[in-house]
Amino acid sequence: MATRGFELEDTKRNKAFALRVRNRIDEYGVSRDKIMKLTGIKHATLSRRFFSKTAPPEPDMMTVKELRVYCKLLKLSDEDILHFVRG
C-alpha cells in the first residue's frame, strides 16, 4: 500500500513506460487506430494502458504480442524495455 506522497515502484515504472510510449507515438506520428489494429486491442484498453488521466497507467497488463508491436512500431530501445520489465 502506498503512503500519501509516495508511489509504489511499480506505479513509477508504469508511468515512466507509458510516458515513453506516448512520446514515441507523438514523435513518429502513429495513430491510435493503427496501434489498435496491429495489437488487436480496443480503444478503452489502449487508453487505460497509456493515456488515462484519472488513474495510473496499466502497461504491465499488456501481452507479449502487444509489447512486440510497440517495440517494432515505436522503435523502443532495449534500455526502455529492460527498465520496464526488470524495474
PDB file of N, CA, C and O in Angstrom, chain B, residues numbered from 101:
ATOM      1  N   MET B 101       0.838  -1.171   0.000  1.00  0.00           N
ATOM      2  CA  MET B 101       0.000   0.000   0.000  1.00  0.00           C
ATOM      3  C   MET B 101       0.889   1.242   0.000  1.00  0.00           C
ATOM      4  O   MET B 101       1.891   1.297   0.712  1.00  0.00           O
ATOM      5  N   ALA B 102       0.517   2.224  -0.795  1.00  0.00           N
ATOM      6  CA  ALA B 102       1.307   3.445  -0.902  1.00  0.00           C
ATOM      7  C   ALA B 102       0.960   4.400   0.235  1.00  0.00           C
ATOM      8  O   ALA B 102      -0.185   4.480   0.680  1.00  0.00           O
ATOM      9  N   THR B 103       1.953   5.101   0.679  1.00  0.00           N
ATOM     10  CA  THR B 103       1.768   6.113   1.693  1.00  0.00           C
ATOM     11  C   THR B 103       1.552   7.446   0.991  1.00  0.00           C
ATOM     12  O   THR B 103       2.082   7.667  -0.098  1.00  0.00           O
ATOM     13  N   ARG B 104       0.794   8.317   1.595  1.00  0.00           N
ATOM     14  CA  ARG B 104       0.492   9.600   0.977  1.00  0.00           C
ATOM     15  C   ARG B 104       1.787  10.303   0.581  1.00  0.00           C
ATOM     16  O   ARG B 104       2.707  10.441   1.387  1.00  0.00           O
ATOM     17  N   GLY B 105       1.843  10.748  -0.682  1.00  0.00           N
ATOM     18  CA  GLY B 105       3.017  11.440  -1.178  1.00  0.00           C
ATOM     19  C   GLY B 105       4.058  10.527  -1.798  1.00  0.00           C
ATOM     20  O   GLY B 105       5.016  10.999  -2.410  1.00  0.00           O
ATOM     21  N   PHE B 106       3.880   9.242  -1.646  1.00  0.00           N
ATOM     22  CA  PHE B 106       4.841   8.290  -2.209  1.00  0.00           C
ATOM     23  C   PHE B 106       4.119   7.353  -3.170  1.00  0.00           C
ATOM     24  O   PHE B 106       2.940   7.047  -2.995  1.00  0.00           O
ATOM     25  N   GLU B 107       4.844   6.909  -4.180  1.00  0.00           N
ATOM     26  CA  GLU B 107       4.282   5.961  -5.132  1.00  0.00           C
ATOM     27  C   GLU B 107       5.037   4.646  -5.037  1.00  0.00           C
ATOM     28  O   GLU B 107       6.225   4.616  -4.716  1.00  0.00           O
ATOM     29  N   LEU B 108       4.348   3.585  -5.315  1.00  0.00           N
ATOM     30  CA  LEU B 108       4.990   2.283  -5.394  1.00  0.00           C
ATOM     31  C   LEU B 108       5.935   2.263  -6.581  1.00  0.00           C
ATOM     32  O   LEU B 108       5.729   2.988  -7.555  1.00  0.00           O
ATOM     33  N   GLU B 109       6.963   1.446  -6.507  1.00  0.00           N
ATOM     34  CA  GLU B 109       7.936   1.346  -7.604  1.00  0.00           C
ATOM     35  C   GLU B 109       7.261   0.889  -8.900  1.00  0.00           C
ATOM     36  O   GLU B 109       7.607   1.364  -9.981  1.00  0.00           O
ATOM     37  N   ASP B 110       6.300  -0.029  -8.793  1.00  0.00           N
ATOM     38  CA  ASP B 110       5.584  -0.483  -9.989  1.00  0.00           C
ATOM     39  C   ASP B 110       4.845   0.670 -10.650  1.00  0.00           C
ATOM     40  O   ASP B 110       4.833   0.783 -11.875  1.00  0.00           O
ATOM     41  N   THR B 111       4.231   1.520  -9.847  1.00  0.00           N
ATOM     42  CA  THR B 111       3.497   2.665 -10.383  1.00  0.00           C
ATOM     43  C   THR B 111       4.451   3.625 -11.077  1.00  0.00           C
ATOM     44  O   THR B 111       4.143   4.122 -12.160  1.00  0.00           O
ATOM     45  N   LYS B 112       5.595   3.892 -10.478  1.00  0.00           N
ATOM     46  CA  LYS B 112       6.585   4.768 -11.104  1.00  0.00           C
ATOM     47  C   LYS B 112       7.063   4.186 -12.426  1.00  0.00           C
ATOM     48  O   LYS B 112       7.180   4.901 -13.422  1.00  0.00           O
ATOM     49  N   ARG B 113       7.337   2.901 -12.432  1.00  0.00           N
ATOM     50  CA  ARG B 113       7.813   2.226 -13.637  1.00  0.00           C
ATOM     51  C   ARG B 113       6.743   2.256 -14.732  1.00  0.00           C
ATOM     52  O   ARG B 113       7.050   2.508 -15.897  1.00  0.00           O
ATOM     53  N   ASN B 114       5.495   1.999 -14.356  1.00  0.00           N
ATOM     54  CA  ASN B 114       4.400   2.041 -15.326  1.00  0.00           C
ATOM     55  C   ASN B 114       4.241   3.431 -15.917  1.00  0.00           C
ATOM     56  O   ASN B 114       4.064   3.579 -17.127  1.00  0.00           O
ATOM     57  N   LYS B 115       4.303   4.456 -15.066  1.00  0.00           N
ATOM     58  CA  LYS B 115       4.166   5.831 -15.542  1.00  0.00           C
ATOM     59  C   LYS B 115       5.300   6.205 -16.485  1.00  0.00           C
ATOM     60  O   LYS B 115       5.070   6.845 -17.511  1.00  0.00           O
ATOM     61  N   ALA B 116       6.510   5.814 -16.147  1.00  0.00           N
ATOM     62  CA  ALA B 116       7.662   6.133 -16.995  1.00  0.00           C
ATOM     63  C   ALA B 116       7.541   5.453 -18.353  1.00  0.00           C
ATOM     64  O   ALA B 116       7.815   6.070 -19.383  1.00  0.00           O
ATOM     65  N   PHE B 117       7.130   4.182 -18.362  1.00  0.00           N
ATOM     66  CA  PHE B 117       6.997   3.460 -19.625  1.00  0.00           C
ATOM     67  C   PHE B 117       5.852   4.035 -20.455  1.00  0.00           C
ATOM     68  O   PHE B 117       5.990   4.201 -21.667  1.00  0.00           O
ATOM     69  N   ALA B 118       4.729   4.337 -19.817  1.00  0.00           N
ATOM     70  CA  ALA B 118       3.593   4.916 -20.531  1.00  0.00           C
ATOM     71  C   ALA B 118       3.972   6.262 -21.142  1.00  0.00           C
ATOM     72  O   ALA B 118       3.585   6.563 -22.272  1.00  0.00           O
ATOM     73  N   LEU B 119       4.723   7.069 -20.403  1.00  0.00           N
ATOM     74  CA  LEU B 119       5.174   8.356 -20.923  1.00  0.00           C
ATOM     75  C   LEU B 119       6.088   8.154 -22.124  1.00  0.00           C
ATOM     76  O   LEU B 119       5.980   8.878 -23.113  1.00  0.00           O
ATOM     77  N   ARG B 120       6.976   7.186 -22.046  1.00  0.00           N
ATOM     78  CA  ARG B 120       7.883   6.889 -23.162  1.00  0.00           C
ATOM     79  C   ARG B 120       7.096   6.462 -24.396  1.00  0.00           C
ATOM     80  O   ARG B 120       7.401   6.899 -25.506  1.00  0.00           O
ATOM     81  N   VAL B 121       6.095   5.621 -24.214  1.00  0.00           N
ATOM     82  CA  VAL B 121       5.263   5.171 -25.337  1.00  0.00           C
ATOM     83  C   VAL B 121       4.499   6.354 -25.926  1.00  0.00           C
ATOM     84  O   VAL B 121       4.467   6.518 -27.146  1.00  0.00           O
ATOM     85  N   ARG B 122       3.885   7.180 -25.079  1.00  0.00           N
ATOM     86  CA  ARG B 122       3.142   8.347 -25.576  1.00  0.00           C
ATOM     87  C   ARG B 122       4.052   9.288 -26.357  1.00  0.00           C
ATOM     88  O   ARG B 122       3.667   9.797 -27.409  1.00  0.00           O
ATOM     89  N   ASN B 123       5.258   9.520 -25.844  1.00  0.00           N
ATOM     90  CA  ASN B 123       6.205  10.398 -26.541  1.00  0.00           C
ATOM     91  C   ASN B 123       6.583   9.832 -27.901  1.00  0.00           C
ATOM     92  O   ASN B 123       6.669  10.569 -28.883  1.00  0.00           O
ATOM     93  N   ARG B 124       6.805   8.535 -27.959  1.00  0.00           N
ATOM     94  CA  ARG B 124       7.168   7.896 -29.230  1.00  0.00           C
ATOM     95  C   ARG B 124       5.995   7.922 -30.213  1.00  0.00           C
ATOM     96  O   ARG B 124       6.202   8.091 -31.415  1.00  0.00           O
ATOM     97  N   ILE B 125       4.785   7.759 -29.720  1.00  0.00           N
ATOM     98  CA  ILE B 125       3.607   7.832 -30.592  1.00  0.00           C
ATOM     99  C   ILE B 125       3.542   9.208 -31.239  1.00  0.00           C
ATOM    100  O   ILE B 125       3.305   9.324 -32.442  1.00  0.00           O
ATOM    101  N   ASP B 126       3.754  10.250 -30.440  1.00  0.00           N
ATOM    102  CA  ASP B 126       3.751  11.611 -30.973  1.00  0.00           C
ATOM    103  C   ASP B 126       4.932  11.839 -31.920  1.00  0.00           C
ATOM    104  O   ASP B 126       4.778  12.434 -32.986  1.00  0.00           O
ATOM    105  N   GLU B 127       6.097  11.363 -31.522  1.00  0.00           N
ATOM    106  CA  GLU B 127       7.320  11.557 -32.300  1.00  0.00           C
ATOM    107  C   GLU B 127       7.214  10.934 -33.685  1.00  0.00           C
ATOM    108  O   GLU B 127       7.628  11.541 -34.673  1.00  0.00           O
ATOM    109  N   TYR B 128       6.668   9.736 -33.764  1.00  0.00           N
ATOM    110  CA  TYR B 128       6.559   9.034 -35.039  1.00  0.00           C
ATOM    111  C   TYR B 128       5.229   9.266 -35.742  1.00  0.00           C
ATOM    112  O   TYR B 128       5.031   8.788 -36.859  1.00  0.00           O
ATOM    113  N   GLY B 129       4.323   9.986 -35.113  1.00  0.00           N
ATOM    114  CA  GLY B 129       3.038  10.287 -35.736  1.00  0.00           C
ATOM    115  C   GLY B 129       2.179   9.063 -35.980  1.00  0.00           C
ATOM    116  O   GLY B 129       1.462   8.988 -36.979  1.00  0.00           O
ATOM    117  N   VAL B 130       2.249   8.109 -35.075  1.00  0.00           N
ATOM    118  CA  VAL B 130       1.471   6.870 -35.199  1.00  0.00           C
ATOM    119  C   VAL B 130       0.068   7.121 -34.632  1.00  0.00           C
ATOM    120  O   VAL B 130      -0.079   7.668 -33.539  1.00  0.00           O
ATOM    121  N   SER B 131      -0.943   6.721 -35.373  1.00  0.00           N
ATOM    122  CA  SER B 131      -2.311   6.917 -34.901  1.00  0.00           C
ATOM    123  C   SER B 131      -2.718   5.818 -33.928  1.00  0.00           C
ATOM    124  O   SER B 131      -2.197   4.703 -33.970  1.00  0.00           O
ATOM    125  N   ARG B 132      -3.646   6.150 -33.065  1.00  0.00           N
ATOM    126  CA  ARG B 132      -4.165   5.149 -32.126  1.00  0.00           C
ATOM    127  C   ARG B 132      -4.856   4.021 -32.881  1.00  0.00           C
ATOM    128  O   ARG B 132      -4.792   2.858 -32.481  1.00  0.00           O
ATOM    129  N   ASP B 133      -5.516   4.381 -33.980  1.00  0.00           N
ATOM    130  CA  ASP B 133      -6.203   3.360 -34.782  1.00  0.00           C
ATOM    131  C   ASP B 133      -5.218   2.317 -35.317  1.00  0.00           C
ATOM    132  O   ASP B 133      -5.517   1.123 -35.327  1.00  0.00           O
ATOM    133  N   LYS B 134      -4.055   2.771 -35.757  1.00  0.00           N
ATOM    134  CA  LYS B 134      -3.049   1.839 -36.271  1.00  0.00           C
ATOM    135  C   LYS B 134      -2.565   0.910 -35.164  1.00  0.00           C
ATOM    136  O   LYS B 134      -2.409  -0.293 -35.375  1.00  0.00           O
ATOM    137  N   ILE B 135      -2.329   1.478 -33.980  1.00  0.00           N
ATOM    138  CA  ILE B 135      -1.879   0.663 -32.851  1.00  0.00           C
ATOM    139  C   ILE B 135      -2.941  -0.366 -32.483  1.00  0.00           C
ATOM    140  O   ILE B 135      -2.625  -1.532 -32.247  1.00  0.00           O
ATOM    141  N   MET B 136      -4.199   0.065 -32.436  1.00  0.00           N
ATOM    142  CA  MET B 136      -5.278  -0.855 -32.080  1.00  0.00           C
ATOM    143  C   MET B 136      -5.410  -1.968 -33.110  1.00  0.00           C
ATOM    144  O   MET B 136      -5.654  -3.121 -32.754  1.00  0.00           O
ATOM    145  N   LYS B 137      -5.251  -1.631 -34.377  1.00  0.00           N
ATOM    146  CA  LYS B 137      -5.358  -2.642 -35.426  1.00  0.00           C
ATOM    147  C   LYS B 137      -4.228  -3.668 -35.307  1.00  0.00           C
ATOM    148  O   LYS B 137      -4.469  -4.871 -35.414  1.00  0.00           O
ATOM    149  N   LEU B 138      -3.006  -3.200 -35.088  1.00  0.00           N
ATOM    150  CA  LEU B 138      -1.864  -4.107 -35.022  1.00  0.00           C
ATOM    151  C   LEU B 138      -1.845  -4.956 -33.753  1.00  0.00           C
ATOM    152  O   LEU B 138      -1.420  -6.111 -33.786  1.00  0.00           O
ATOM    153  N   THR B 139      -2.298  -4.393 -32.642  1.00  0.00           N
ATOM    154  CA  THR B 139      -2.261  -5.135 -31.380  1.00  0.00           C
ATOM    155  C   THR B 139      -3.531  -5.945 -31.141  1.00  0.00           C
ATOM    156  O   THR B 139      -3.514  -6.918 -30.387  1.00  0.00           O
ATOM    157  N   GLY B 140      -4.624  -5.551 -31.774  1.00  0.00           N
ATOM    158  CA  GLY B 140      -5.885  -6.255 -31.568  1.00  0.00           C
ATOM    159  C   GLY B 140      -6.601  -5.860 -30.291  1.00  0.00           C
ATOM    160  O   GLY B 140      -7.461  -6.594 -29.806  1.00  0.00           O
ATOM    161  N   ILE B 141      -6.250  -4.701 -29.742  1.00  0.00           N
ATOM    162  CA  ILE B 141      -6.928  -4.242 -28.526  1.00  0.00           C
ATOM    163  C   ILE B 141      -7.918  -3.140 -28.864  1.00  0.00           C
ATOM    164  O   ILE B 141      -7.859  -2.547 -29.941  1.00  0.00           O
ATOM    165  N   LYS B 142      -8.819  -2.875 -27.945  1.00  0.00           N
ATOM    166  CA  LYS B 142      -9.846  -1.861 -28.143  1.00  0.00           C
ATOM    167  C   LYS B 142      -9.356  -0.504 -27.625  1.00  0.00           C
ATOM    168  O   LYS B 142      -8.351  -0.415 -26.920  1.00  0.00           O
ATOM    169  N   HIS B 143     -10.090   0.540 -27.991  1.00  0.00           N
ATOM    170  CA  HIS B 143      -9.722   1.909 -27.621  1.00  0.00           C
ATOM    171  C   HIS B 143      -9.650   2.079 -26.100  1.00  0.00           C
ATOM    172  O   HIS B 143      -8.715   2.694 -25.587  1.00  0.00           O
ATOM    173  N   ALA B 144     -10.619   1.544 -25.393  1.00  0.00           N
ATOM    174  CA  ALA B 144     -10.632   1.691 -23.927  1.00  0.00           C
ATOM    175  C   ALA B 144      -9.409   1.029 -23.289  1.00  0.00           C
ATOM    176  O   ALA B 144      -8.846   1.551 -22.326  1.00  0.00           O
ATOM    177  N   THR B 145      -9.007  -0.108 -23.823  1.00  0.00           N
ATOM    178  CA  THR B 145      -7.834  -0.812 -23.301  1.00  0.00           C
ATOM    179  C   THR B 145      -6.576   0.001 -23.550  1.00  0.00           C
ATOM    180  O   THR B 145      -5.741   0.144 -22.657  1.00  0.00           O
ATOM    181  N   LEU B 146      -6.435   0.532 -24.752  1.00  0.00           N
ATOM    182  CA  LEU B 146      -5.277   1.359 -25.076  1.00  0.00           C
ATOM    183  C   LEU B 146      -5.228   2.594 -24.185  1.00  0.00           C
ATOM    184  O   LEU B 146      -4.166   2.967 -23.686  1.00  0.00           O
ATOM    185  N   SER B 147      -6.365   3.215 -23.992  1.00  0.00           N
ATOM    186  CA  SER B 147      -6.425   4.402 -23.126  1.00  0.00           C
ATOM    187  C   SER B 147      -6.037   4.063 -21.698  1.00  0.00           C
ATOM    188  O   SER B 147      -5.280   4.799 -21.065  1.00  0.00           O
ATOM    189  N   ARG B 148      -6.550   2.960 -21.190  1.00  0.00           N
ATOM    190  CA  ARG B 148      -6.251   2.559 -19.807  1.00  0.00           C
ATOM    191  C   ARG B 148      -4.763   2.236 -19.640  1.00  0.00           C
ATOM    192  O   ARG B 148      -4.186   2.496 -18.584  1.00  0.00           O
ATOM    193  N   ARG B 149      -4.157   1.682 -20.659  1.00  0.00           N
ATOM    194  CA  ARG B 149      -2.743   1.306 -20.565  1.00  0.00           C
ATOM    195  C   ARG B 149      -1.804   2.492 -20.637  1.00  0.00           C
ATOM    196  O   ARG B 149      -0.789   2.518 -19.941  1.00  0.00           O
ATOM    197  N   PHE B 150      -2.126   3.488 -21.476  1.00  0.00           N
ATOM    198  CA  PHE B 150      -1.152   4.548 -21.722  1.00  0.00           C
ATOM    199  C   PHE B 150      -1.676   5.981 -21.589  1.00  0.00           C
ATOM    200  O   PHE B 150      -0.874   6.890 -21.376  1.00  0.00           O
ATOM    201  N   PHE B 151      -2.978   6.218 -21.704  1.00  0.00           N
ATOM    202  CA  PHE B 151      -3.455   7.582 -21.826  1.00  0.00           C
ATOM    203  C   PHE B 151      -4.399   8.044 -20.722  1.00  0.00           C
ATOM    204  O   PHE B 151      -4.912   9.160 -20.799  1.00  0.00           O
ATOM    205  N   SER B 152      -4.644   7.240 -19.712  1.00  0.00           N
ATOM    206  CA  SER B 152      -5.591   7.596 -18.660  1.00  0.00           C
ATOM    207  C   SER B 152      -5.104   8.806 -17.871  1.00  0.00           C
ATOM    208  O   SER B 152      -3.944   8.873 -17.463  1.00  0.00           O
ATOM    209  N   LYS B 153      -6.010   9.762 -17.664  1.00  0.00           N
ATOM    210  CA  LYS B 153      -5.681  10.949 -16.874  1.00  0.00           C
ATOM    211  C   LYS B 153      -6.217  10.854 -15.457  1.00  0.00           C
ATOM    212  O   LYS B 153      -5.824  11.633 -14.589  1.00  0.00           O
ATOM    213  N   THR B 154      -7.115   9.899 -15.217  1.00  0.00           N
ATOM    214  CA  THR B 154      -7.722   9.786 -13.893  1.00  0.00           C
ATOM    215  C   THR B 154      -7.137   8.663 -13.053  1.00  0.00           C
ATOM    216  O   THR B 154      -7.234   8.691 -11.827  1.00  0.00           O
ATOM    217  N   ALA B 155      -6.535   7.685 -13.697  1.00  0.00           N
ATOM    218  CA  ALA B 155      -5.965   6.537 -12.972  1.00  0.00           C
ATOM    219  C   ALA B 155      -4.540   6.307 -13.455  1.00  0.00           C
ATOM    220  O   ALA B 155      -4.184   6.716 -14.560  1.00  0.00           O
ATOM    221  N   PRO B 156      -3.726   5.655 -12.636  1.00  0.00           N
ATOM    222  CA  PRO B 156      -2.363   5.351 -13.100  1.00  0.00           C
ATOM    223  C   PRO B 156      -2.403   4.439 -14.318  1.00  0.00           C
ATOM    224  O   PRO B 156      -3.278   3.579 -14.413  1.00  0.00           O
ATOM    225  N   PRO B 157      -1.469   4.611 -15.251  1.00  0.00           N
ATOM    226  CA  PRO B 157      -1.452   3.752 -16.435  1.00  0.00           C
ATOM    227  C   PRO B 157      -1.178   2.298 -16.057  1.00  0.00           C
ATOM    228  O   PRO B 157      -0.564   2.011 -15.030  1.00  0.00           O
ATOM    229  N   GLU B 158      -1.650   1.387 -16.916  1.00  0.00           N
ATOM    230  CA  GLU B 158      -1.517  -0.044 -16.656  1.00  0.00           C
ATOM    231  C   GLU B 158      -0.818  -0.773 -17.797  1.00  0.00           C
ATOM    232  O   GLU B 158      -1.379  -1.726 -18.339  1.00  0.00           O
ATOM    233  N   PRO B 159       0.390  -0.356 -18.181  1.00  0.00           N
ATOM    234  CA  PRO B 159       1.043  -1.073 -19.281  1.00  0.00           C
ATOM    235  C   PRO B 159       1.478  -2.482 -18.904  1.00  0.00           C
ATOM    236  O   PRO B 159       1.725  -3.305 -19.786  1.00  0.00           O
ATOM    237  N   ASP B 160       1.576  -2.774 -17.615  1.00  0.00           N
ATOM    238  CA  ASP B 160       2.007  -4.110 -17.211  1.00  0.00           C
ATOM    239  C   ASP B 160       0.955  -5.176 -17.494  1.00  0.00           C
ATOM    240  O   ASP B 160       1.217  -6.365 -17.312  1.00  0.00           O
ATOM    241  N   MET B 161      -0.219  -4.769 -17.932  1.00  0.00           N
ATOM    242  CA  MET B 161      -1.273  -5.725 -18.262  1.00  0.00           C
ATOM    243  C   MET B 161      -1.212  -6.159 -19.734  1.00  0.00           C
ATOM    244  O   MET B 161      -2.020  -6.985 -20.159  1.00  0.00           O
ATOM    245  N   MET B 162      -0.278  -5.623 -20.510  1.00  0.00           N
ATOM    246  CA  MET B 162      -0.215  -5.958 -21.932  1.00  0.00           C
ATOM    247  C   MET B 162       0.363  -7.358 -22.156  1.00  0.00           C
ATOM    248  O   MET B 162       1.071  -7.912 -21.315  1.00  0.00           O
ATOM    249  N   THR B 163       0.036  -7.888 -23.295  1.00  0.00           N
ATOM    250  CA  THR B 163       0.548  -9.205 -23.662  1.00  0.00           C
ATOM    251  C   THR B 163       1.927  -9.052 -24.308  1.00  0.00           C
ATOM    252  O   THR B 163       2.338  -7.944 -24.655  1.00  0.00           O
ATOM    253  N   VAL B 164       2.627 -10.156 -24.463  1.00  0.00           N
ATOM    254  CA  VAL B 164       3.933 -10.131 -25.118  1.00  0.00           C
ATOM    255  C   VAL B 164       3.766  -9.701 -26.578  1.00  0.00           C
ATOM    256  O   VAL B 164       4.612  -8.986 -27.114  1.00  0.00           O
ATOM    257  N   LYS B 165       2.694 -10.127 -27.210  1.00  0.00           N
ATOM    258  CA  LYS B 165       2.426  -9.731 -28.597  1.00  0.00           C
ATOM    259  C   LYS B 165       2.333  -8.209 -28.700  1.00  0.00           C
ATOM    260  O   LYS B 165       2.914  -7.604 -29.601  1.00  0.00           O
ATOM    261  N   GLU B 166       1.601  -7.600 -27.775  1.00  0.00           N
ATOM    262  CA  GLU B 166       1.481  -6.141 -27.783  1.00  0.00           C
ATOM    263  C   GLU B 166       2.836  -5.480 -27.601  1.00  0.00           C
ATOM    264  O   GLU B 166       3.173  -4.533 -28.311  1.00  0.00           O
ATOM    265  N   LEU B 167       3.610  -5.979 -26.651  1.00  0.00           N
ATOM    266  CA  LEU B 167       4.927  -5.409 -26.391  1.00  0.00           C
ATOM    267  C   LEU B 167       5.793  -5.479 -27.647  1.00  0.00           C
ATOM    268  O   LEU B 167       6.521  -4.537 -27.959  1.00  0.00           O
ATOM    269  N   ARG B 168       5.711  -6.593 -28.361  1.00  0.00           N
ATOM    270  CA  ARG B 168       6.477  -6.724 -29.604  1.00  0.00           C
ATOM    271  C   ARG B 168       6.055  -5.678 -30.627  1.00  0.00           C
ATOM    272  O   ARG B 168       6.896  -5.099 -31.316  1.00  0.00           O
ATOM    273  N   VAL B 169       4.750  -5.437 -30.725  1.00  0.00           N
ATOM    274  CA  VAL B 169       4.248  -4.433 -31.670  1.00  0.00           C
ATOM    275  C   VAL B 169       4.764  -3.052 -31.277  1.00  0.00           C
ATOM    276  O   VAL B 169       5.226  -2.296 -32.131  1.00  0.00           O
ATOM    277  N   TYR B 170       4.690  -2.721 -29.994  1.00  0.00           N
ATOM    278  CA  TYR B 170       5.165  -1.406 -29.542  1.00  0.00           C
ATOM    279  C   TYR B 170       6.662  -1.259 -29.802  1.00  0.00           C
ATOM    280  O   TYR B 170       7.121  -0.201 -30.233  1.00  0.00           O
ATOM    281  N   CYS B 171       7.413  -2.312 -29.542  1.00  0.00           N
ATOM    282  CA  CYS B 171       8.866  -2.263 -29.752  1.00  0.00           C
ATOM    283  C   CYS B 171       9.204  -2.021 -31.217  1.00  0.00           C
ATOM    284  O   CYS B 171      10.061  -1.200 -31.543  1.00  0.00           O
ATOM    285  N   LYS B 172       8.523  -2.742 -32.085  1.00  0.00           N
ATOM    286  CA  LYS B 172       8.808  -2.639 -33.516  1.00  0.00           C
ATOM    287  C   LYS B 172       8.287  -1.320 -34.095  1.00  0.00           C
ATOM    288  O   LYS B 172       9.001  -0.635 -34.827  1.00  0.00           O
ATOM    289  N   LEU B 173       7.064  -0.977 -33.771  1.00  0.00           N
ATOM    290  CA  LEU B 173       6.415   0.198 -34.335  1.00  0.00           C
ATOM    291  C   LEU B 173       7.012   1.503 -33.810  1.00  0.00           C
ATOM    292  O   LEU B 173       7.193   2.461 -34.562  1.00  0.00           O
ATOM    293  N   LEU B 174       7.315   1.530 -32.519  1.00  0.00           N
ATOM    294  CA  LEU B 174       7.787   2.762 -31.887  1.00  0.00           C
ATOM    295  C   LEU B 174       9.299   2.780 -31.691  1.00  0.00           C
ATOM    296  O   LEU B 174       9.852   3.739 -31.152  1.00  0.00           O
ATOM    297  N   LYS B 175       9.958   1.722 -32.131  1.00  0.00           N
ATOM    298  CA  LYS B 175      11.419   1.609 -32.036  1.00  0.00           C
ATOM    299  C   LYS B 175      11.923   1.893 -30.618  1.00  0.00           C
ATOM    300  O   LYS B 175      12.820   2.708 -30.405  1.00  0.00           O
ATOM    301  N   LEU B 176      11.318   1.197 -29.666  1.00  0.00           N
ATOM    302  CA  LEU B 176      11.742   1.340 -28.271  1.00  0.00           C
ATOM    303  C   LEU B 176      13.116   0.701 -28.110  1.00  0.00           C
ATOM    304  O   LEU B 176      13.405  -0.340 -28.701  1.00  0.00           O
ATOM    305  N   SER B 177      13.946   1.331 -27.311  1.00  0.00           N
ATOM    306  CA  SER B 177      15.299   0.808 -27.105  1.00  0.00           C
ATOM    307  C   SER B 177      15.270  -0.364 -26.132  1.00  0.00           C
ATOM    308  O   SER B 177      14.302  -0.568 -25.400  1.00  0.00           O
ATOM    309  N   ASP B 178      16.354  -1.123 -26.146  1.00  0.00           N
ATOM    310  CA  ASP B 178      16.489  -2.233 -25.199  1.00  0.00           C
ATOM    311  C   ASP B 178      16.456  -1.715 -23.766  1.00  0.00           C
ATOM    312  O   ASP B 178      15.899  -2.360 -22.878  1.00  0.00           O
ATOM    313  N   GLU B 179      17.053  -0.548 -23.546  1.00  0.00           N
ATOM    314  CA  GLU B 179      17.055   0.051 -22.201  1.00  0.00           C
ATOM    315  C   GLU B 179      15.643   0.344 -21.722  1.00  0.00           C
ATOM    316  O   GLU B 179      15.301   0.061 -20.574  1.00  0.00           O
ATOM    317  N   ASP B 180      14.814   0.916 -22.608  1.00  0.00           N
ATOM    318  CA  ASP B 180      13.422   1.222 -22.254  1.00  0.00           C
ATOM    319  C   ASP B 180      12.697  -0.049 -21.811  1.00  0.00           C
ATOM    320  O   ASP B 180      12.004  -0.069 -20.794  1.00  0.00           O
ATOM    321  N   ILE B 181      12.875  -1.094 -22.592  1.00  0.00           N
ATOM    322  CA  ILE B 181      12.165  -2.347 -22.330  1.00  0.00           C
ATOM    323  C   ILE B 181      12.687  -3.013 -21.064  1.00  0.00           C
ATOM    324  O   ILE B 181      11.901  -3.451 -20.224  1.00  0.00           O
ATOM    325  N   LEU B 182      13.999  -3.090 -20.922  1.00  0.00           N
ATOM    326  CA  LEU B 182      14.569  -3.719 -19.721  1.00  0.00           C
ATOM    327  C   LEU B 182      14.226  -2.961 -18.452  1.00  0.00           C
ATOM    328  O   LEU B 182      13.944  -3.572 -17.421  1.00  0.00           O
ATOM    329  N   HIS B 183      14.246  -1.646 -18.515  1.00  0.00           N
ATOM    330  CA  HIS B 183      13.905  -0.855 -17.334  1.00  0.00           C
ATOM    331  C   HIS B 183      12.454  -1.112 -16.936  1.00  0.00           C
ATOM    332  O   HIS B 183      12.136  -1.184 -15.749  1.00  0.00           O
ATOM    333  N   PHE B 184      11.575  -1.249 -17.927  1.00  0.00           N
ATOM    334  CA  PHE B 184      10.166  -1.525 -17.631  1.00  0.00           C
ATOM    335  C   PHE B 184       9.975  -2.935 -17.087  1.00  0.00           C
ATOM    336  O   PHE B 184       9.257  -3.129 -16.106  1.00  0.00           O
ATOM    337  N   VAL B 185      10.610  -3.916 -17.716  1.00  0.00           N
ATOM    338  CA  VAL B 185      10.408  -5.307 -17.342  1.00  0.00           C
ATOM    339  C   VAL B 185      11.077  -5.643 -16.010  1.00  0.00           C
ATOM    340  O   VAL B 185      10.481  -6.304 -15.160  1.00  0.00           O
ATOM    341  N   ARG B 186      12.297  -5.194 -15.837  1.00  0.00           N
ATOM    342  CA  ARG B 186      13.055  -5.526 -14.621  1.00  0.00           C
ATOM    343  C   ARG B 186      12.738  -4.625 -13.447  1.00  0.00           C
ATOM    344  O   ARG B 186      12.657  -5.080 -12.307  1.00  0.00           O
ATOM    345  N   GLY B 187      12.563  -3.371 -13.723  1.00  0.00           N
ATOM    346  CA  GLY B 187      12.315  -2.422 -12.640  1.00  0.00           C
ATOM    347  C   GLY B 187      13.535  -1.763 -12.122  1.00  0.00           C
ATOM    348  O   GLY B 187      13.452  -0.943 -11.207  1.00  0.00           O
TER     349      GLY B 187
END
